[in-house]
Every structure is written in C-alpha cells, then in structure tokens.
Amino acid sequence: MPVIEAILFAIPALWVAYNLLFCMAASFSRKKQADYASPARYHRFAILVPAYREDAIILSTVQQHEALRYPREAFDIVVIADSLQPATMAALAATSAIVVPVSFERSTKAKALNAAFAQLPESYDGAIISDADNLLDPDFLLKMNRAFLDGHQVIQARRVAKNIDSPFAILDTANEIIANHIYRKGSNALGLSSSVIGSGMVFHYRLIKHIMSQIDATGEDKILQMMIAEKKVFRELGLPAQPILYMEHALVFDEKIDNPAAFAKQRKRWLAAQYSYLWQYRANGWAALKQGNFDYLNLFVFHNLMPPRMLLLAYLTFMPVLCLVLGRYLTLPVTYWLVLWALNACSLLLPIPRRFFARYFVQAVLNLPRAIGIMLALLFRLKGAENTFIHTSHHKTAINNPLVDAEG
C-alpha cells in the first residue's frame, strides 16, 4: 500500500511542479515589445482562412482582415471555402479575398490548407493560419513583419477571447489565459519552444507548405509543433532551425464556446489527438531522449502525457477527501495532498488577471464541476475521435472582451 500511495502522489506532484516552474518563469520574464513602425521592408504574407460551413461569420472576418494596417499589396486573404452556401460564395467574390473552393469526402483542416498551397504561388514570405472565427489585431501584420525582420519565422501569436458572454466562455477564457502563460510564455522564458494553438500561427512560407504536405489528419497542430521541434524539416529546406516564438503583443481574437455541447465536442477532439499522437509518435520521443532534444521532449512527451488541468484539479480535490475517509488505512498524511492542491491552485491562479477575479471568478467556479464532469465522461468516449473531423459552429462577429488589456 505505501508504494501505491507514493505513486498516486508522485505522478500528479510532477505535473504540478512542471506547471508551477513554467508559471513562475513566465511571471518573472519581461514583456517584450518591439518597434514595428516604419520598417525597412514589408514582407509579403498570405492569411490562410479555412472555412468549413462558416457562412455566418466568414464575410465579416474577411472585411476585418481587409482593414488591417499593412500595405494592401503586401498581403492576400485566402479563404478556403469548404461547404459554403452559394450566396456566401457570391458575396466572397465581391471582396478582395482569394477564394479556393474545396470539397472532401472527409474534411480536415490539413486537407484544406494543402489544397490552398497547391494553388497559391510561392511568392509569399510568410503564411498566417487563422480560423474563420479569428480576428487579428489591426497591427498584427506589422508586428509579424518586425519579427521576420528580426529573423523569427516560426511564431505563435497570443490568442485571446473574442467574447466572454456565457459561463462556458468564461471557463474557456480562463483556460486560454493559463495556457498562454505556462506553455507559451513560460516555455520561451526557459529557452524552449512555445506550444502552438492551431490558429494565430505564422511561418516561413516554404517551411509551412513543406510541413503541411506531410500531414493529413485532425489535430494537425500537435504534429506540426513536433515536426518543428524535431528540426529535420529545417535541414530538408536548408533553413536555420529555430524554436517557436511566442509573441504576446500580437493578438488573435478567438470565439469562445458558449454551451456544454460545444465544450464537449471541442475537448473530445483535443483529448483524442493528444493521446493518439503520444502513442503514434512514441518512437520519435525515444529518439529525441537519446539525442538530448529537450524541445521535442517538452512538446511531445510532457505536453501529451500531462492530463488536462481540469482533470488534475479534480484528482487533487478528490484525494484529500479520500484520505480523510480512509485515513487509518493510509500512510501519507492528508497535509501532503493539501499542500499539493494549494501549489496546483497557485499555478492556475497566478496567470489570471485581477479584473477576472472581480467580474467572472464566481461564475467560473460555479460552472467548473459541470465542465469537469464533461471531461471525465469524455475519457470513455474517445475511440475514433482522432480520425473524425468535429466541427464547432461560430456566430460571433464582434469583439467583447473587457480583459484584453489586463492579460499578459
């Protein structure tokens, strides 16, 4: 029994220590803000927007992209139109966007992107992958241009909530803030690659085209970041290898889910991809361990092995209660579990801005048990989800996020 208790305590303790280390590294790192005005050169970008049945928002998204503060001749908006209505297609034709119609028996984001790359010229310096519901801050391209001038060509922007208007949107917003702080800002602070999110990603054009040509699956962002960390793709193109840069001052506004059904669909897709690729690419993980490639180990092994933060919190809440009930049969004092719970809470609460506590914290806490219940149920319904494209519909066209200036 003591050995089993030690294992049950040690494994979550490792994850708590990991999160706390990266959280503190991010908290003590300086916020970098470069001067991006009046650059010596304007790089040419393609904003790639996969749009699967996104008739409700795609026109608004294109119009806002058209208004970005960047020379219009230096960027193209490329809408990859999958299953859009004829009226939407006609309206898109009246915009300045390049429309790439696609149709697949089984749609995936990777297939859509590869179809666009097959039709576009290679005259671009960089490609921006942005979801149909995403809006870019007005100076987004100017900031990316500055990063390219500084030699960075593998970049994850800071994704923030477009809306905080429902209990599940509040939870999703908090989750994004924590992930940005720990796994992106914290990783960079420790000299490692930021994890990517699936949108708001900016790459050297030939590099991302080469990477995507090798991907034909859901959860493409997981594979993408592993291939970058592995560094082989850089050698294949004769490019200098570099870690994924996190640019916290370049904002991408993302629509947050507003109901339990959407939450379940989204998390099911994420969980399935996480554990599927952990098994599928296990050989690469061992190779990286032998080579001392800590960037790959971090993005592949640690990120894919780590349980979702909600489930870790549920486990650390349940175990002290179990200890109180079965205390006479156990050897570990309940105080060990209480300290671990407190340390985990610190890693989750430190990234959250004070304005969130004032306006949204109570709603988040009240709805957390329901979200955790959904996550627990999903663990038993993941089979086959990694091979299924699970679409989440969007309908928000305006930004409603009072926390933007408070984050970071």
N, C-alpha and C positions, 0 to 999 in steps of 0.2 A: 504493500500500500504506500509506504513513503516514496518509493521510486515513481509510482504512477502519479502521486501528488506533485512530485518535483517536476515531472514532465508537463503536467497540466498547468503548472505555474510558469515554468521556464519559457515555453514557446510563446505565450502571449507577452511575457516580460520582454522578450527580444523585440517583438514588434512595437511595443510601447517605447522601448529605448531607442529604436530606429526613428520612429516618428518624432520623439522629443529631441533627438540630436539634430535632425534636419530642420525642425521647427525653430530651435534656438539659433542655428546657423543662419537661417533666413532673418530672424528677428534682429540679429546683430550686424547683418550686412547692410551696406549703404545702398540707397536707391539711386540708380544711375540714370541720368537724364542728359542726352547728347543734344548739341545744337544742330538742328536739321534744316534750318532756314538757308536759303541761297546756296544750294550745293553746287559744286564744280561740274557735276554731271547728273543727269536724270536717267536712271536705269529704266529699262522697259519691262513692264510687268503684265502678266496675264492673270486676271482674277477668275478662277475656275469655280463655278457655282453649280454643283449637281442639284437638279430639281426634280424629284420624283413626286408627282401628284401634288405639287406645291402651288396650285392655281391661286390660292387665297392671298399669297404674300409675294410671289416672285416679281411682279411688276413694281411693287413698292421697293423691294430690295434693289432692283436694277436702277431705279430712279435715284435712290440714295447713293449707290456706288457712282453714278454719273456725276454727282455733286462733290466728289472727293477733291480736296485741294491739291491737285497734281496736274501737270501738263496733260491735257486730254489725249494728245497724240502719243504719249508715253505709256499708256495702259489700255488694255482691252478687257471688257467684261464678257466672259464666255459662259453662257447659260447652257448646261447640258440637260436638254428637255426630255424627260422620261415620263410618258403617260400624261402629258399636259393636255388640257381641253383645246379644241380648235380655236375658240375665242381667245384663249390665253396666248396661243401661238401667234395669232394675228396681231394681238396687242404688242407682243415682244418684237415683232417685225418692224414696228414703228419706232422702236428705241434704237440706241446706238450699239446695243449688245450683239455679239456674235452668238447665234443660236445653233447648237448642234443637236438635232433630233436623234434620239436613240430609242431602241426597243429591244428588250431582252426577255427571254423566257423566264429567267430568274434574275431580277435586278440586284445589283450591288453597287456601292459607291466606287469600288475599284474598277469595275467594268465601265462605268460612266466616264471616269477620269481617263482611262486608257482610250476610249473612243474619241474623246476630245484631243488627246495628244496625237492620235493618228491623223487628225485633220488639220491641226494647227501647224504653222511654220515654226522653225526653230530660231526665230529672230528675237525671242524674248531672253532677258537676263534672268528673270525670276518668275516663279509661279506662286500664287496665293490660293490655297484651298480654303474655301469659305462656304459653309452650308447656306441653303436657301433662306433660312430664317435669320442668318447673321447680318448685322450691320457693322460697318467699320467706322472707327472714329475719323473725323474729317481729315486729320493729318496722318492717317495710317500709312499711306504710301510714302510720304515724305520721311517718316521715321524709318521705314524699311529701306528706303534709298540710302539714308545715312548709315544704316547697319551694313548694307552692301559695300558702301564706300570704305567702311572700316574693316572690311574683309570677312564679315559674317554672312554666311549664305545658307544656314540651316537654323531656322528661327521658329520659336513658338511665341505667339503674342499672348497677352493676358485676356482670357475670356471672362467676361463679367455678365451678370444677368441683364437681360433686356427688360424683364418685368419681375416685380415682387408683389404679386397681387392675389396670392392664394396660399394656403398652408403648405402645400407641396412645393410651390415655387420658392417659398421661404427656406424650406429644408434644402432644396436643390441649390439655392444661392449660397447658403452656409457651407454646403459640401464643396462647391467650387472655390470659395474663398480659402478654405482649409487646404484643398489640394494644390491650389496655386502657390500657397505659402510654403508648404512642406516639400512637395515633389517637383516643383519647378524652381521657385526662388531658392529654396534650401539646397536643392541639388547643385545649382550653379554656384552657390556660396561655398560648397565643398569641392568645387572643381569638377563636377560631374555634369552629364547632360541633363537638361530638363526633360521631363516626360512630355509627350505631345497629347493633344486632346481630341484630334480628329478634325478640327477646324481652326481657323486663325493660324494656320501653319504656312510658312514662307520658305521656299527652297530655291537654290540654283536650278534653273530650268532643266538643263540636260540631266542633272542628278535625279530630280524627282521623276522625270519621264523614264529614266532607266530603272529606278526602283519600282515604280508602279507597273512596269511591263512584266515584273516578276511576281505580281500579286493578283490573285483572282479569288478573293474571299471576303467575307464580312470581317469586321474588326481589323481593317487594314492599317489603322494607326498603330496597333500593337506590333504588327510585323514590320511596319515602316521604321519605327524607332529602334527595333532590334537590328535591322539591317544597317542603319546609320551607326549604331554603337559598335557593330561588328567591324566596320571600317573597310570591308572588302569592296564595297561599291565605289568608294573614293578611288581606290587603286585601279579599278577597272576603267575609270574615266580619266585617270591621270590628274585628279583633283586633290588638293591638300585635305587630309582628314580633319574634321573639327567636331567638337561636341555641339549639342543642340542648345542654342542660346535662348534664354527666356527674357523677353522684352516686356517688362511690366507696365511701361508707359505707353505701349501700343495696344489699344483696346479693341476687342471684338465683342459686340453685344449679342448675346445668345438667348433665345426664348426658353424660358424655364417651364417645365411641365406644371400643369395646374390641376391634375386629378390623379387618384390612385391607379387607375388603369394605365395611364401613360407612364407613370412611375414604374409600374411592374414590367411593362414592355421594354422600357429603356434599360432597367437594371438587369433584366434577363439576358439581353443582348450583350451587355458588358461582362457579366459573370461568365457566360458561356465562352466568350472569346478569351477571357483571362485564363481560365483553366484548360481550355482546349490547346492554346498555343504553348502553355507551360509544358504540356506533355509532348506536343508535336515537335518542339524545338529543344528538347532536353539534351540532345547530343551536342548542339551548339553551346549550350550552357556549360557542359563539362569541358569543352574545348576552350572556352573563354576563361574558365577557372584555371586551367593548366597554363594559359598564356598570361595570366595576371591582368586580363582586361576587366578592370573594375567597373568601367562604364557599362559594359554589357551585362555584367553580373547584377549591377544595380537595377537596370531597366528590365532585364529578363527574369532573373531569379527572384530578387527581393520584391519587385512590384507585382509579379504574378503569383508568388507564394502568399503574399500578405492578404489576409481576409479583409473584406470591406469594413470600413471604420464603424459602421452601424452594428455589424455583427460582432466585432471586437468589443464594442461598448456593451452590447447585450451580454456577452460571455462574462465580462468583468463585473457586471452588475449581478449576474446570477450566482457566481461562485461565492462571494461573501455570504449571501443568503444561505447557500447550501452549507457553508462552513458553520454558520450559526445553528442550523438544524442538526447537522451531523458532527458537531464539534468534538464529541467524546471519542469518535472513531478516527479522527484525523490528527495528523501531526503538525501541519503548517498552521500557525496562528492566523486568525481572521485578519489581524492587523496587516499582514503581508499583502493580502488581497485588497484591503482598503487603501494602502499606500499605492499599489499598482493602479487601482481605479483612479486615484487622485492625479497620478502622473499622466495617465492617459487623458484625463479631463483637461489637464494643463495644455497638452499638445493640441487638443481640439479647440480650446477657448482662446489661447493666445493670439491666433491669427485673426479672430473675429473683431471687427471694429466696434468701438463703444456705442456708436449710433445703432448698430444692430441690436445690442442688448436693450437699449431704451425703447425700440419700436417693435421688434419682432421676436425677441428671445422667448417670451412666454408661449406664443403660438407655436414656435418651433418645438419646444419641449412637450407641449400637449399633443402634438401630432407625431412625435418621434416613435412612441410604441407601435402605432399603426404601420409606420414605414418599416420598422424592424420586423414586424410580423410578416409583411410582404416579402422582405428579403429572405427570411427563414423559409417561407413557403417556396420561394423560387429555387432554393438549393435542391429541391426534389423534382424540379420540372425543367432542368437544363438540357436534357438529352435532345440532340439535334438542333438546338438553338444556334449553335455556332455556324451552321450551314444554311440558316434561314435569314432572309432579309426582313427585319422587323421595322416597319416604318412608323415614325411618330409624326402625326399631323401638326401643323403650325398655323397660327392665325393672327399673331401679334405683329403690328407694323410700326408701332411707336415705342420709344424708349421710356420706361417708367421705373427708374432705379435711383432712389434717393441716397444709396450707399456708395455710388461710384467714387466720389471724391474722398470718402472715408477709408476705402480699401487700400491695400498695398503694404 
